[in-house]
Amino acid sequence: MPKIKVLEAFPNIGRAIPELEGLNISIYREIFENPWRILFRTDGAKVFVLAVFDGRRDLEEVIIKRLLFDVR
């Protein structure tokens, strides 16, 4: 069974995102489904998938690029 399907039954699985945890942001979690890195947050039993990244990419670089080039 894909790990993302497990979120339905166990919404609090995964780990805090290390890059954000260093900034004291702990409401987001992640799971890995090779090669994907799936970022999500929960609200009770609801799971909100926020992003799916290629796990081989540097998340900090992706976030910085998005902030710099996606500002409207």
BELRARA-V959840 format. One record per residue. N is the residue number from 1. PHI is phi in radians with two decimals (* if undefined). OMEGA is omega in whole degrees, -180 to 180 (999 if undefined). D_CENTER is the distance of its C-alpha to the mean C-alpha in Angstrom with 1 decimal. Layout:
n=N phi=PHI omega=OMEGA d_center=D_CENTER
n=N phi=PHI omega=OMEGA d_center=D_CENTER
This chain:
n=1 phi=* omega=177 d_center=19.2
n=2 phi=-1.07 omega=-178 d_center=15.7
n=3 phi=-1.06 omega=-178 d_center=13.0
n=4 phi=-1.12 omega=176 d_center=11.4
n=5 phi=-1.20 omega=180 d_center=14.8
n=6 phi=-1.13 omega=179 d_center=14.9
n=7 phi=-1.03 omega=179 d_center=12.4
n=8 phi=-1.04 omega=-178 d_center=15.6
n=9 phi=-1.56 omega=-176 d_center=17.6
n=10 phi=-2.27 omega=-175 d_center=15.4
n=11 phi=-1.16 omega=-178 d_center=12.7
n=12 phi=-1.78 omega=177 d_center=12.3
n=13 phi=-1.30 omega=179 d_center=11.7
n=14 phi=1.57 omega=-178 d_center=9.2
n=15 phi=-2.22 omega=173 d_center=9.1
n=16 phi=-1.13 omega=-178 d_center=8.5
n=17 phi=-1.40 omega=-174 d_center=6.9
n=18 phi=-0.97 omega=-179 d_center=10.3
n=19 phi=-1.11 omega=180 d_center=10.6
n=20 phi=-1.60 omega=179 d_center=10.0
n=21 phi=-1.05 omega=177 d_center=11.9
n=22 phi=-1.12 omega=178 d_center=14.8
n=23 phi=-1.77 omega=-178 d_center=15.0
n=24 phi=1.09 omega=175 d_center=15.3
n=25 phi=-1.91 omega=-173 d_center=12.1
n=26 phi=-2.14 omega=-178 d_center=11.0
n=27 phi=-1.42 omega=-179 d_center=10.1
n=28 phi=-1.78 omega=-179 d_center=6.3
n=29 phi=-2.29 omega=179 d_center=5.3
n=30 phi=-2.56 omega=170 d_center=4.1
n=31 phi=-2.30 omega=-180 d_center=7.0
n=32 phi=-2.03 omega=173 d_center=9.0
n=33 phi=-2.33 omega=-169 d_center=11.5
n=34 phi=-0.73 omega=0 d_center=13.6
n=35 phi=-1.62 omega=-172 d_center=13.3
n=36 phi=-1.57 omega=175 d_center=9.9
n=37 phi=-2.01 omega=-173 d_center=6.5
n=38 phi=-1.85 omega=-179 d_center=4.5
n=39 phi=-1.75 omega=-177 d_center=1.3
n=40 phi=-2.62 omega=171 d_center=4.5
n=41 phi=-2.40 omega=-179 d_center=7.5
n=42 phi=-2.11 omega=173 d_center=11.0
n=43 phi=-2.45 omega=-173 d_center=14.4
n=44 phi=1.18 omega=179 d_center=17.0
n=45 phi=-1.55 omega=-180 d_center=16.8
n=46 phi=-1.47 omega=178 d_center=14.8
n=47 phi=-2.08 omega=178 d_center=11.2
n=48 phi=-1.99 omega=176 d_center=9.6
n=49 phi=-1.38 omega=-175 d_center=7.2
n=50 phi=-1.67 omega=-178 d_center=6.3
n=51 phi=-2.85 omega=173 d_center=5.9
n=52 phi=-2.23 omega=-177 d_center=7.0
n=53 phi=-2.03 omega=169 d_center=8.2
n=54 phi=-1.16 omega=-176 d_center=11.2
n=55 phi=-1.11 omega=179 d_center=10.5
n=56 phi=-1.48 omega=179 d_center=13.9
n=57 phi=-1.58 omega=178 d_center=13.1
n=58 phi=-1.41 omega=-176 d_center=12.8
n=59 phi=-1.05 omega=180 d_center=9.6
n=60 phi=-1.06 omega=179 d_center=12.1
n=61 phi=-1.12 omega=180 d_center=14.5
n=62 phi=-1.09 omega=-179 d_center=12.4
n=63 phi=-1.12 omega=-180 d_center=11.6
n=64 phi=-1.09 omega=179 d_center=15.3
n=65 phi=-1.06 omega=-179 d_center=16.6
n=66 phi=-1.13 omega=179 d_center=14.9
n=67 phi=-1.15 omega=-176 d_center=16.4
n=68 phi=-1.33 omega=-172 d_center=19.6
n=69 phi=-1.88 omega=-179 d_center=20.3
n=70 phi=-1.91 omega=179 d_center=18.8
n=71 phi=-1.33 omega=-179 d_center=20.6
n=72 phi=-1.97 omega=999 d_center=23.2
